[in-house]
Amino acid sequence: MPVLRASTEQNLVIHRSGDPRLPHLFSVDGDGTPGQRRRWVVSINVALEGAQDLDRRLVQELAALELGRDVLLEDFKPPRAPRCVELQVGSRVPVPLVQAVVRSLLPLAHRWSVQLAEDEDGADGGQAQRVYVGGMVQRECALAPPGKLRELAAPGLSLPQLHRLLRMINGTQQRHAHAADAEPPEPLRP
């Protein structure tokens, strides 16, 4: 199944799923039929240098992993491209999807900053089920070492291991040590 896409001219619509494990479903404005709803979103800043190559590689990765039926790609374009690539990973996003994004980003010559988007109170507006590539605004970049980024794509990582690695890269390991063991569900199939 092809990946569903929301362009910069379209709106991402967030639906309530009724499932406490995956509380949100996503669709493109005007196409919210159940067959078009997706469990995960990858939002890509199209103002980033190399965004088209990233998009092409990501679509290939998703097809190879047969994740097309679960993922909605959303393009966004802020007024200015950030100085470094900010990778934000929602706490419920499954490892194969995170690794597909990371493998797609590795060939780019950008400076990377990474962050795990926490979902402690459940009122996250779908952020726990989303990956952002590139920020809306320029923030101070805590750059990730290239070797650590390659570790994110290593085979066999569990979700808690991935989260610990993300926290170690962005320097929040000590603050979040208590939350590292939560294992959210893998994507549900209709």
C-alpha positions as CSV (number, residue, x, y, z in Angstrom):
1,M,0.0,0.0,0.0
2,P,1.4,3.4,-0.9
3,V,2.3,5.9,1.8
4,L,-0.4,8.5,2.4
5,R,1.0,12.1,2.1
6,A,-0.1,15.5,3.3
7,S,1.6,18.3,1.4
8,T,2.3,21.8,2.7
9,E,-1.0,22.9,1.2
10,Q,-3.0,20.3,3.0
11,N,-3.9,19.8,6.6
12,L,-3.1,16.9,8.9
13,V,-6.3,15.8,10.7
14,I,-6.0,14.1,14.1
15,H,-8.8,11.7,15.0
16,R,-9.4,10.0,18.4
17,S,-9.0,6.3,18.0
18,G,-10.7,5.1,21.2
19,D,-7.7,2.9,21.8
20,P,-5.7,3.9,24.9
21,R,-2.6,2.3,23.5
22,L,-2.7,4.4,20.3
23,P,-5.1,7.2,21.1
24,H,-4.7,9.1,17.8
25,L,-5.2,8.3,14.1
26,F,-4.1,10.7,11.4
27,S,-5.5,11.5,7.9
28,V,-5.3,14.2,5.3
29,D,-7.9,17.0,5.4
30,G,-10.9,15.9,3.4
31,D,-9.9,12.2,3.4
32,G,-10.7,10.8,6.8
33,T,-12.2,7.5,5.7
34,P,-11.1,4.6,7.9
35,G,-9.0,3.1,5.1
36,Q,-7.0,6.4,4.9
37,R,-6.3,6.8,8.6
38,R,-2.8,6.1,9.8
39,R,-1.3,5.3,13.2
40,W,2.0,7.1,12.8
41,V,3.1,10.5,11.2
42,V,6.6,11.4,9.9
43,S,6.7,15.2,9.5
44,I,9.5,16.5,7.3
45,N,10.7,20.1,7.0
46,V,10.9,20.5,3.2
47,A,13.1,23.6,3.6
48,L,16.0,21.4,4.7
49,E,18.8,21.0,2.3
50,G,18.5,17.4,0.9
51,A,14.8,17.1,1.9
52,Q,13.8,15.6,-1.5
53,D,16.5,12.9,-1.2
54,L,15.5,12.2,2.4
55,D,11.9,11.8,1.3
56,R,12.8,9.4,-1.6
57,R,14.9,7.2,0.7
58,L,12.3,7.2,3.4
59,V,9.5,6.1,1.0
60,Q,11.8,3.3,-0.1
61,E,12.5,2.3,3.5
62,L,8.8,2.3,4.4
63,A,8.0,0.2,1.4
64,A,10.7,-2.4,2.2
65,L,9.4,-2.6,5.7
66,E,5.8,-2.8,4.5
67,L,4.9,0.2,6.7
68,G,3.0,2.2,4.1
69,R,-0.4,1.3,5.5
70,D,0.6,2.7,8.9
71,V,2.4,5.9,8.1
72,L,1.3,9.3,6.9
73,L,4.1,11.6,5.6
74,E,3.5,15.3,6.3
75,D,5.5,18.0,4.6
76,F,5.9,21.3,6.4
77,K,7.9,24.5,5.5
78,P,8.7,27.1,8.1
79,P,9.9,30.6,6.9
80,R,13.6,29.6,7.4
81,A,15.4,26.3,7.4
82,P,17.0,25.5,10.8
83,R,20.8,25.3,11.1
84,C,20.8,21.7,12.1
85,V,18.4,18.8,11.7
86,E,16.2,18.3,14.7
87,L,15.0,14.8,15.1
88,Q,12.1,14.5,17.5
89,V,10.8,11.0,18.2
90,G,7.5,10.3,19.9
91,S,7.6,7.9,22.8
92,R,5.2,5.4,21.2
93,V,6.7,5.3,17.7
94,P,7.9,1.8,17.0
95,V,11.6,1.0,16.5
96,P,11.3,-0.1,12.8
97,L,9.8,3.3,11.9
98,V,12.4,5.3,13.9
99,Q,15.2,3.3,12.3
100,A,13.8,3.9,8.8
101,V,13.9,7.6,9.4
102,V,17.4,7.4,10.8
103,R,18.7,5.3,7.9
104,S,17.1,7.8,5.5
105,L,18.9,10.7,7.3
106,L,22.3,9.2,7.7
107,P,23.6,10.1,4.1
108,L,22.8,13.8,4.5
109,A,25.6,16.1,5.5
110,H,23.5,17.9,8.1
111,R,24.4,18.6,11.7
112,W,22.0,16.6,13.9
113,S,20.2,17.3,17.1
114,V,17.9,14.6,18.6
115,Q,15.2,14.6,21.2
116,L,12.6,12.1,22.5
117,A,9.2,13.6,22.8
118,E,7.7,12.5,26.1
119,D,4.1,11.5,26.7
120,E,3.8,11.6,30.4
121,D,0.3,13.0,30.8
122,G,-1.4,11.6,27.7
123,A,-2.5,15.0,26.5
124,D,0.0,15.2,23.7
125,G,-2.1,15.9,20.6
126,G,-0.6,13.0,18.8
127,Q,3.1,13.9,19.5
128,A,3.9,10.5,21.0
129,Q,2.9,8.9,17.7
130,R,4.9,11.3,15.5
131,V,8.5,11.7,14.2
132,Y,9.6,15.3,13.3
133,V,12.6,15.8,11.0
134,G,13.7,19.4,11.1
135,G,12.3,22.0,13.5
136,M,9.8,24.9,13.0
137,V,12.1,27.3,14.7
138,Q,15.9,27.5,15.2
139,R,16.9,26.3,18.6
140,E,20.2,25.8,20.2
141,C,21.5,22.5,18.7
142,A,23.0,19.9,21.0
143,L,24.7,18.0,18.2
144,A,24.7,14.2,18.2
145,P,28.0,12.4,17.4
146,P,27.8,10.5,14.1
147,G,28.6,7.2,15.7
148,K,25.7,7.5,18.1
149,L,23.4,8.2,15.2
150,R,24.5,5.0,13.5
151,E,23.7,3.2,16.8
152,L,20.1,4.3,16.5
153,A,19.9,2.2,13.3
154,A,21.5,-0.9,14.8
155,P,19.5,-4.1,14.3
156,G,17.8,-5.7,17.4
157,L,17.2,-2.6,19.4
158,S,14.2,-2.7,21.7
159,L,12.0,0.3,22.3
160,P,13.5,0.9,25.8
161,Q,17.0,0.6,24.4
162,L,16.2,3.1,21.6
163,H,14.7,5.5,24.2
164,R,17.8,5.2,26.4
165,L,20.1,5.9,23.4
166,L,18.0,8.9,22.4
167,R,18.2,10.3,25.9
168,M,22.0,9.6,26.1
169,I,22.5,11.5,22.8
170,N,20.5,14.5,23.8
171,G,21.8,14.6,27.4
172,T,18.6,13.8,29.3
173,Q,19.4,10.2,30.3
174,Q,19.6,11.0,34.1
175,R,16.4,13.0,34.1
176,H,14.3,10.3,32.4
177,A,15.8,7.1,33.8
178,H,12.5,6.2,35.5
179,A,10.5,6.2,32.3
180,A,12.8,4.2,30.1
181,D,11.1,0.8,30.6
182,A,7.6,1.6,29.2
183,E,7.0,-0.6,26.1
184,P,4.1,0.8,24.0
185,P,2.4,-1.5,21.5
186,E,3.6,-2.1,18.0
187,P,1.4,-0.8,15.2
188,L,-2.1,-2.3,15.0
189,R,-3.2,-3.9,11.7
190,P,-6.9,-3.4,10.6
